[in-house]
Amino acid sequence: MADTVAGFIAALESDRGTGEVINIGSNFEISIGDTASAIAEAMGTSIEIITDEQRLRPEKSEVERLWASNAKARGLLDWQPQYGSRKGFLRGLTETIAWFRKSANLSAYKADIYNI
């Protein structure tokens, strides 16, 4: 989240990105299964991922992994992620988990509605 906000701020402060489509991405991709495993690792717990064969998508039916190149953002906005790579991803997860573990933060968190 911090990288995305920093990317938005860089875009707002730069005239070079006006009218451009720019990915504010980490240049890092990870599967859903690897994400679940990384969350468990950051929380210091172990999990078992169970695959339901009926829920698997047919081969070549859908994109299973996404990757956003940030080359344009680096070139036009002089922006780069601070949470790129698996190490940065784990650092971001650790910070997010620490935030959620604080009761004061949870009391303000509204999971049942979308608001800004």
N, C-alpha and C positions, 0 to 999 in steps of 0.2 A: 504494500500500500504506500509506503514512504517513497519508493522509487516512482510509482505512478504519479503521486502528487508532485514530486520534484520535477518530473517530466512535463506535467501540465504547466507548472510555474515557468520552466525554461521556455516552453512554447509561447507563453503569454509575454515573456520578457524579450523575445527575439523577433525581429522583423524578417529574418531569413526564412522562417517557416510559414509565413502567410500564404494561404491558398494551397499548401502542400498537405498530402496525406502522409502522416508519420507514425510509425509504430513506436510506442513507448514500451518496449519489451526488454526482457532480461538477456536475450540471446542464449537462452537456456530452456530446454524442454524436458518434461518429465511426465511419465504415464500416471494415470489415476492410481494404479496399484502401488507404484513407487512413491506417490504422494502420501497414500495411506500409511505405508511403511515408514516414511520419513516423519510423519506426525507421531506415530507410535514411538519412534526412536527419540524424538524431541521430548516426549512426555515420559520417557523412561519406562515404557511398558512394552509388552510383546502382543502381537495380534496374529490371528490366522485369517488369511483371506480365502474365502470359499467362493468358487466360481459356479454359478448356476448355468449349466449348458443352454437352457432355454432362453436365457437373457443375453447370450452372446450374439453379436451382430454378425450377419453373413460376411465372409471375407470380401474385402474391397467395397463394402457398402457405405462406409462412413470413415471419416478421418478419426484416428484414434489418438494421435499426438499432434500438438500444435507447437509451433516455434515462431517467435516474432524476432526478425532481424532488427537490430537497433542501429544499423550503420547510418541510416539517414538522420536519425535523431542525434547521433554523435557528430555527424558532419554539419548539419544545419543549426543545431541548438547547443552544441558543445555539452551534451548531456550523456551521461553513462550511468548504468545502474550500480547501486551500492550493494545490492543483494543478488547479484548474478552468480551463477555456478551453484553446484549442490551445497557448497559450504555457506554461501550467502542465503540460499533458500532455507537451510536449517537454522541459520541465525534469525531470519525473519519469523520462522515458526516458533522458535524459542521465545522471541519477544512477544509474539501474539499470545502464546500460551500463558506467559507471565501476566499479560494484561487481563486475560480472562480469569485468572486465579485470584484477582483482587476483587473482593466483594463490592467495593465502592463502584468499580467499573461495571460489574454485572447488574447492579441496581439501576443503572442508566441505560443498559443495553435492552433494546426492544426487538427480539427475534421474530415476533409475530407481525411486525409492520415494516414497511419500507419508508424511511424518511431521510431527509438530509439535514 
